[in-house]
Amino acid sequence: MRLKSWGRLTDYSVDARAIDSRFSAANQLKERPALSHGAGRSYGDVAISQGVWLTTNLDRFVEFDQKSGNLTVESGVLLGQIQRLFAPRGWMLPVTPGTQFVTVGGAIANDVHGKNHHSAGTFGEHVTNLTLVRTDGTERICSETENRQLFEATIGGLGLTGLITQVTIKLKKVAGPWIEAETIPFRNLDEFFTLSKASEAFEYSVAWFDCLSKSCHGIFTRGNHSNSTQPQKPKIPKVFPFTPPISLINRATLGILNASYYFLGVATKGKKTIAYEPFFYPLDGIRHWNRAYGPRGFFQHQSVLPQETAQVALQELLQAMRKAKAGSLLAVLKTTGKRDLPGLLSFGMQGVTLAIDFPNQGEKTLRLLKELEGIVVKHGGRLNPSKDATMTPATFEAGYPNRAKFLKHKDKGITSLFFERVIERKP
Ligand SMILES: Cc1cc2nc3c(=O)[nH]c(=O)nc-3n(C[C@H](O)[C@H](O)[C@H](O)COP(=O)(O)OP(=O)(O)OC[C@H]3O[C@@H](n4cnc5c(N)ncnc54)[C@H](O)[C@@H]3O)c2cc1C
C-alpha cells in the first residue's frame, strides 16, 4: 500500500494490514511485529515503517460512567466521534488538538496538546488507564498504579512501546457544545505576550500571526465553555478536491492570504458564542487542505521554547525566516503551562510553542529548517516529533533527556522511520 504522512513529503510503500479486533490484537502483533498507524495525521515519519498495523477497525465505544465521566473506548475511535456523541450530552474531551480526525491511540502516542495546555495540560494527563499489547503476545493494563513506568513510556511513546487497544479517559463536564470566544487583534509580539499573560484565566487561548509582516501583527483568540445548551447543526465540510501541479501556497499568494486573514480578524473582532467545531478545529472546515501544497508537500516546524528565552528565541527564529524570504500561511503561537508531563517523551514543556508550515522547496527549505532547529536548541527548546521530518539525533537528545529511560521500555519488535532516523542513532 502507498502511504503518505500529513506533510505529503514522501510516498512510502508499506506493508499495511488491519487489526481485526481488540481481542485478536495480541496474537496479530505477535505473529507480525509492526508499528501502529492511526489516522495518519502526523506530519513526518513517526507513523511510518516498512510494516504497519492500521488501528481504525478498533472503533468501538465500550463503557461510560456518568458519575466520574470515565469513558472507555477502543484506540481507533476518532476524537471527533467522541465530541459529536458527547458534547450535546454535556461532556467533552478535556484536551483536543487542532484537528478532530485523530485517533485516541495517536493522541496518546504523541501526547497531543490543545489550546488549553496552560489550564489542562496534555491529552495523556487525562488518561485513567490503557491496555497495551506487546509483540511478545502479552497484554498489559497500564495506569498510574499499575505498570506505571510502561504507562509513562507509552504516553508520548510514538507507538514504540506496543499497540494500545483500549483506553479509559476522563471527560470534562460542560453545559453544551458552545464556546464564548473573543478575538483580539495584536500589533506585535510584545502585545501577544501581554495578551497571553492577561488571558491566563481563560480556558483556551491561541494566536495566529502574519509572519510576513515586519511587526508580526496577528489575531489572538481566547475562550471559555458557554452555558448554552442549544443543539448544534454540524456543518458539512468542504473538500479540497485535487492536488494542484504546484503549491498554491507560495510567495505570490501568501502576502494576499495573510493580509486578508488579518483584516478579516480585525473586522470580526470581539466576543461571540460559537460552535465548538470551528473554535477547536478551524482547519477541519476544508478536508484534505494539505493538497494545496502540491505534489512536493510541506514541512511543519513546531518548537516549544522555555519561558525565559522565548521572546529572544522567537525574534531570532523570525529573523532567520525573513533572511530566507520564507513565509507561511499557518503561523501559530501558544503559551504552554507548567505541568508535570505525563510521558517520558512528552513534548509540551512550559513556555511558548511556535508552529509554522513551509512549502517544500527542497534544499532552500531544508537549510532554513536546520537554522531554526539550531536556534531552538541554543535556547533550550525542543521540536515536536509528530510534526518533524528533519531533526537530528543530537537535537532529540538535547530536548528529551529521558531518552535512555524510555528505551528500557521500548518494544524490541517495533520500529519506525522516525525511530531509526532520530532516536536509535547515537548523536
Ligand atoms: C491539522 C492538524 C492540526 C494538528 N494540531 C495539533 C495540535 O494542536 N496539537 C498537537 O499536539 N498535535 C496536533 N496535530 C498532530 C496530531 O494531533 C498528531 O500527530 C496525532 O498523534 C495524530 O494522530 P493519528 O491518529 O493520526 O496517529 P498517526 O499519525 O497515525 O500516528 C501517530 C503516532 O501514534 C502511534 N499510534 C497510533 N495509534 C496507536 C495505537 N493504537 N497504539 C500505539 N501507538 C499508536 C503511531 O505509531 C505514531 O507514532 C495536528 C495535526 C493536524 C493534521
The ligand as an SDF file (V2000), in Angstrom:
LIG
                    3D

 53 58  0  0  0  0  0  0  0  0999 V2000
   -4.4960   19.9440   11.0430 C   0  0  0  0  0  0  0  0  0  0  0  0
   -3.7160   19.3450   12.1840 C   0  0  0  0  0  0  0  0  0  0  0  0
   -3.6960   20.0020   13.3960 C   0  0  0  0  0  0  0  0  0  0  0  0
   -2.9860   19.4600   14.4670 C   0  0  0  0  0  0  0  0  0  0  0  0
   -2.9750   20.1200   15.6520 N   0  0  0  0  0  0  0  0  0  0  0  0
   -2.2960   19.6220   16.6990 C   0  0  0  0  0  0  0  0  0  0  0  0
   -2.3100   20.2850   17.9530 C   0  0  0  0  0  0  0  0  0  0  0  0
   -2.9530   21.3180   18.1290 O   0  0  0  0  0  0  0  0  0  0  0  0
   -1.6110   19.7220   18.9760 N   0  0  0  0  0  0  0  0  0  0  0  0
   -0.9110   18.5420   18.8100 C   0  0  0  0  0  0  0  0  0  0  0  0
   -0.2970   18.0720   19.7840 O   0  0  0  0  0  0  0  0  0  0  0  0
   -0.8950   17.8840   17.6450 N   0  0  0  0  0  0  0  0  0  0  0  0
   -1.5720   18.4120   16.5920 C   0  0  0  0  0  0  0  0  0  0  0  0
   -1.5670   17.7440   15.3840 N   0  0  0  0  0  0  0  0  0  0  0  0
   -0.8370   16.4780   15.2780 C   0  0  0  0  0  0  0  0  0  0  0  0
   -1.7440   15.2770   15.5720 C   0  0  0  0  0  0  0  0  0  0  0  0
   -2.6170   15.5650   16.6130 O   0  0  0  0  0  0  0  0  0  0  0  0
   -0.8560   14.0960   15.9980 C   0  0  0  0  0  0  0  0  0  0  0  0
    0.0800   13.8120   15.0020 O   0  0  0  0  0  0  0  0  0  0  0  0
   -1.6700   12.8330   16.3420 C   0  0  0  0  0  0  0  0  0  0  0  0
   -0.8410   11.9680   17.0390 O   0  0  0  0  0  0  0  0  0  0  0  0
   -2.1980   12.1350   15.0850 C   0  0  0  0  0  0  0  0  0  0  0  0
   -2.9570   11.0010   15.4610 O   0  0  0  0  0  0  0  0  0  0  0  0
   -3.2840    9.8600   14.4200 P   0  0  0  0  0  0  0  0  0  0  0  0
   -4.4120    9.0570   14.9180 O   0  0  0  0  0  0  0  0  0  0  0  0
   -3.4230   10.4870   13.0730 O   0  0  0  0  0  0  0  0  0  0  0  0
   -1.9750    8.9890   14.5180 O   0  0  0  0  0  0  0  0  0  0  0  0
   -0.8450    8.6860   13.4430 P   0  0  0  0  0  0  0  0  0  0  0  0
   -0.3670    9.9640   12.8820 O   0  0  0  0  0  0  0  0  0  0  0  0
   -1.2970    7.6440   12.5120 O   0  0  0  0  0  0  0  0  0  0  0  0
    0.2610    8.0870   14.4220 O   0  0  0  0  0  0  0  0  0  0  0  0
    0.8950    8.9230   15.3650 C   0  0  0  0  0  0  0  0  0  0  0  0
    1.7250    8.0880   16.3300 C   0  0  0  0  0  0  0  0  0  0  0  0
    0.8500    7.3340   17.1450 O   0  0  0  0  0  0  0  0  0  0  0  0
    1.1930    5.9680   17.0980 C   0  0  0  0  0  0  0  0  0  0  0  0
   -0.0580    5.2390   17.2610 N   0  0  0  0  0  0  0  0  0  0  0  0
   -1.2070    5.3970   16.5560 C   0  0  0  0  0  0  0  0  0  0  0  0
   -2.1460    4.5640   17.0260 N   0  0  0  0  0  0  0  0  0  0  0  0
   -1.5980    3.8630   18.0290 C   0  0  0  0  0  0  0  0  0  0  0  0
   -2.0440    2.8100   18.8840 C   0  0  0  0  0  0  0  0  0  0  0  0
   -3.2850    2.3210   18.8240 N   0  0  0  0  0  0  0  0  0  0  0  0
   -1.1700    2.3040   19.7760 N   0  0  0  0  0  0  0  0  0  0  0  0
    0.0850    2.7680   19.8850 C   0  0  0  0  0  0  0  0  0  0  0  0
    0.5580    3.7560   19.1080 N   0  0  0  0  0  0  0  0  0  0  0  0
   -0.2580    4.2920   18.1910 C   0  0  0  0  0  0  0  0  0  0  0  0
    1.8720    5.7740   15.7460 C   0  0  0  0  0  0  0  0  0  0  0  0
    2.7400    4.6760   15.7620 O   0  0  0  0  0  0  0  0  0  0  0  0
    2.6290    7.0790   15.6340 C   0  0  0  0  0  0  0  0  0  0  0  0
    3.8360    7.0230   16.3330 O   0  0  0  0  0  0  0  0  0  0  0  0
   -2.2650   18.2430   14.3000 C   0  0  0  0  0  0  0  0  0  0  0  0
   -2.2960   17.5790   13.0740 C   0  0  0  0  0  0  0  0  0  0  0  0
   -3.0110   18.1260   12.0190 C   0  0  0  0  0  0  0  0  0  0  0  0
   -3.0320   17.4040   10.7010 C   0  0  0  0  0  0  0  0  0  0  0  0
  1  2  1  0
  2  3  1  0
  2 52  2  0
  3  4  2  0
  4  5  1  0
  4 50  1  0
  5  6  2  0
  6  7  1  0
  6 13  1  0
  7  8  2  0
  7  9  1  0
  9 10  1  0
 10 11  2  0
 10 12  1  0
 12 13  2  0
 13 14  1  0
 14 15  1  0
 14 50  1  0
 15 16  1  0
 16 17  1  0
 16 18  1  0
 18 19  1  0
 18 20  1  0
 20 21  1  0
 20 22  1  0
 22 23  1  0
 23 24  1  0
 24 25  2  0
 24 26  1  0
 24 27  1  0
 27 28  1  0
 28 29  2  0
 28 30  1  0
 28 31  1  0
 31 32  1  0
 32 33  1  0
 33 34  1  0
 33 48  1  0
 34 35  1  0
 35 36  1  0
 35 46  1  0
 36 37  1  0
 36 45  1  0
 37 38  2  0
 38 39  1  0
 39 40  1  0
 39 45  2  0
 40 41  1  0
 40 42  2  0
 42 43  1  0
 43 44  2  0
 44 45  1  0
 46 47  1  0
 46 48  1  0
 48 49  1  0
 50 51  2  0
 51 52  1  0
 52 53  1  0
M  END
$$$$
